[in-house]
Amino acid sequence: MSIFSKILQKVNTENKTGKTEHKNLFSNKEKATNKSNSKLYYNSFKKPLPTRESFEERKRKQRKNENFVPSQDISQLLNKTSYANLLNTAKDQFLDIQNGSTLTKIKSRLNNYWLHFKRFALSKNTQLTLILGFVSILMISLIYFSIFSTEFIVKNYAVSFTNGSYLDKSSTQKVVQKFGDNGILGVIPYNHFWFLNSQTLTFVAKKVDPSITKVDLIGRFWPNNAQIKITTEPILSTLNINSEYYLISRSGKVIGIDYGGNRQKVVIVRSSHKNVDSQELGKVFSEIRPDSKAGNNQLNRLYFIENAINKLKENKINIVRTEIQTVFEKDTDVVFYTENGTSLIFDSQNISLGDNLNRLNVLLYTTKIGEDFNSGKLNYVDLRIKDKAYYCYQNSECKK
């Protein structure tokens, strides 16, 4: 029987008797049972006694629910707004900087990153991977810049010459043009900026002009400029024929026409010749004539002139001009003009240079003629006849 049934039964009894008894509705046994929240048994049927939870208890259980979201107060709502969040963040950062904690955090993070990097770099597999990657990139770049890229092919050359070396404009232009071609030496272009070198340049230049003995790479300038210095065979003589200056090398090769005004060791050819060019002149010094007694007459004569000038200079006789009659016919005479105006006439083939100089020294240093020679009174001294010496004074009949 439920409590409400008992209460209703009690009320009905009181209404019948007309008496109201103020007694506790529950017996002591029932009170004890309610306090202990135990179960009551009526007859043989077991049924729990219902109880009512308080508001605080229901709220506490509700908060234990995992989906429970507590209500937010004003401060939490303000923190969600951008301005409030920005102010709080700025305040926190300012306090961190003031306390020095920001630098500490940054330093700590960098140390952590460095430790992770060291662990990563110390790995053998990682090291091998990095090395292979670097080598691969280097090889690919090298192949591209050396073979496929034409940006670094040197095409601009600043040319200079060593002392005693010379090439005319035409020959120089041909050599530079050959250097600028995209020539291949093996696999890599020889004129690539990184692989340009003196040995290769010399090898290429000799094919263009055999008189070139060496090409020095002085410097290179990014990305396709270079400075070179060319060395040619020493100039044996410069022949002045028909107002043109032809450079003759020591091997007898005609290097070209001296357009640059080099004018080294000039020998004047008195006779005018028609249709003279480098090819025709080159035959004179390269071909041996049937009537030649010892090799090439004209090439030997140029060597004779060079040696005679040096020997006369040792005897303090300076030569200011040298003349010959021709190079295209059998001619052996050489005329040297000294500083004092006296000319010396030698035979370059039939009489040796030593014989010519001995007779000249006897004439100048053992006779009175030496003083007249030094004072410029003599017109010429002729040594073309063996064992004899002829001389002539200025303003005399022999001068004619």
Secondary structure, DSSP 8 states (H G I E B T S, - for coil): --HHHHHHHHHHHHHHHT------SS-HHHHHHHHTT--EEETTEEE-------HHHHHHHHHHSTT------HHHHHHHSHHHHHHHHHHHHHHHHHHTHHHHHHHHHHHHHHHHHHHHHT-HHHHHHHHHHHHHHHHHHHHIIIII--TTB--EEEEEE-TT----HHHHHHHHHHHHS--EETTEETTBTTT--HHHHHHHHHHH-TTEEEEEEEEEETTTEEEEEEEE--EEEEEEETTEEEEEETTS-EEEE-TT----SEEEE-S--SS--HHHHHHHHHS--TT-SSS-HHHHHHHHHHHHHHHHHHTT--EEEEEES-SSSS--EEEEEETTS-EEEEETTTS-HHHHHHHHHHHHHSSTHHHHHHTT-EEEEE--STT--EEEETTSGGG-
